[in-house]
Amino acid sequence: KEYAKYKLLEDEPRDARLFDLLPGETGAFYAKEVFNHSQADLINDDVMMLDLYTEVFVWIGSDAEEKETEAAIKLAMDYARKNPDGRN
C-alpha cells in the first residue's frame, strides 16, 4: 500500500514513446516520434529519447557527434520539464 501514495503509480500504465532527436533546418533540434519501436530502432549515429512517463532516458549512439549530443540532451531536458501532460 505504500506505493499507492504516489499518484503516478495509481494511473493506468502508459506505453513508452521513442523519439529520434534531429537537427532542423535552422540548427535547432526537434523530436520525431518513432512509432511501433523496438531496440533495432536505436541508431548508432543518432541521439534518441525514450519517454516512460515516470522517467525520460536519453540514448546516445556510439557514433553520435558531440555537438549533436549536447543539443539533444538540452532538448530532452526541456521536454521533461515542459511536457503539458500533467506529470511532475
C-alpha positions in Angstrom: 0.0 0.0 0.0 3.0 2.3 0.5 3.4 2.8 -3.3 -0.2 4.0 -3.6 0.9 7.4 -2.1 2.4 8.2 -5.5 -0.2 9.4 -8.0 1.8 8.3 -11.0 1.8 4.7 -9.8 -2.0 4.8 -9.4 -2.6 5.8 -13.0 -3.1 3.3 -15.9 0.2 2.1 -17.4 1.3 4.1 -20.4 3.2 3.0 -23.5 6.8 4.0 -23.8 7.4 6.7 -26.5 10.7 6.8 -28.5 11.9 9.9 -30.2 14.7 10.5 -32.7 16.3 13.8 -31.8 17.2 15.5 -35.0 18.7 18.9 -36.2 16.2 21.1 -38.0 16.9 23.4 -40.9 17.6 26.3 -38.5 20.0 24.2 -36.4 17.6 23.8 -33.5 16.8 20.2 -32.6 13.4 18.7 -32.8 11.9 15.3 -31.7 10.4 13.0 -34.3 8.4 10.2 -32.7 9.2 6.6 -33.7 6.0 4.5 -33.7 5.9 0.7 -33.1 9.5 0.9 -31.9 11.9 -1.8 -30.9 15.5 -1.9 -29.8 16.5 -2.2 -33.5 15.4 1.5 -33.9 18.3 2.8 -31.8 20.5 4.2 -34.4 24.3 4.3 -33.8 24.9 7.8 -35.2 21.8 9.4 -33.5 20.6 10.5 -30.1 17.2 9.1 -29.1 14.9 9.9 -26.2 12.8 7.2 -24.5 9.8 8.6 -22.5 8.5 6.1 -20.0 6.2 8.8 -18.4 7.7 8.3 -15.0 11.3 8.7 -16.4 12.9 10.1 -19.6 16.1 8.5 -20.9 18.5 9.8 -23.5 20.2 7.1 -25.6 23.5 8.3 -27.2 24.6 6.3 -30.2 28.3 5.3 -30.3 28.8 7.3 -33.5 26.8 10.4 -32.4 28.6 13.7 -32.7 29.4 15.7 -29.5 27.6 18.8 -30.8 24.5 16.7 -31.6 24.6 15.0 -28.2 24.7 18.3 -26.2 21.8 19.9 -28.2 19.7 16.7 -28.0 20.2 16.4 -24.2 19.1 20.0 -23.8 16.0 19.2 -25.9 15.3 16.2 -23.8 15.6 18.2 -20.5 13.2 20.8 -21.9 10.8 18.1 -22.9 10.8 16.6 -19.5 10.3 20.0 -17.7 7.7 21.4 -20.0 5.6 18.5 -21.1 1.9 19.5 -20.6 0.5 16.1 -19.9 0.2 16.6 -16.1 3.3 14.9 -14.8 5.6 16.5 -12.3 
